[in-house]
Structures are given as structure tokens and as C-alpha cells.
Amino acid sequence: MDTRSEPLVSIDEPAARLGVSTKTIRRGISDGTLKAVRIGPRLIRIDAASLASAGRPLTVARADR
């Protein structure tokens, strides 16, 4: 049996927190950006730790004034 210490969250939770659609979260699961597990035939949960590392760092160009 696989016991996880990381919390698992539903697809709706990160979508609401990040202000994106659930379809965007599902795309992240599909392309491997987000780690997820299927529990039963329909229930999908996302590894909460993978959410923190999912974004890209933003580079900001300095404007010379």
C-alpha cells in the first residue's frame, strides 16, 4: 500500500486558488507539469507539492529611465 505524506487536493482547489479553469489544471496533469493520482474510476487528486513547482519564474526587464 502506498502511503503518502504529501497532501492531495482536488482539481477545483488549485484552479480556484490560481484563478484558472479546471481544464488548465487537467492540461497540466496531461503534459506532466502537475503530478496527480487517480483514486477509483473518476476521482483525481493532485500532489500539492507539485503545484508550488509548476509555475515558471518570471523575468522582468528593467526599464532604463
Buried (B, 14 or more C-beta within 10 A) or exposed (E): EEEEEEEBBBBEBBBEEBEEEEEEBBEBBEEEBBBBEEEEEEEBBBBBEBBEEBEEEEEEEEEEE
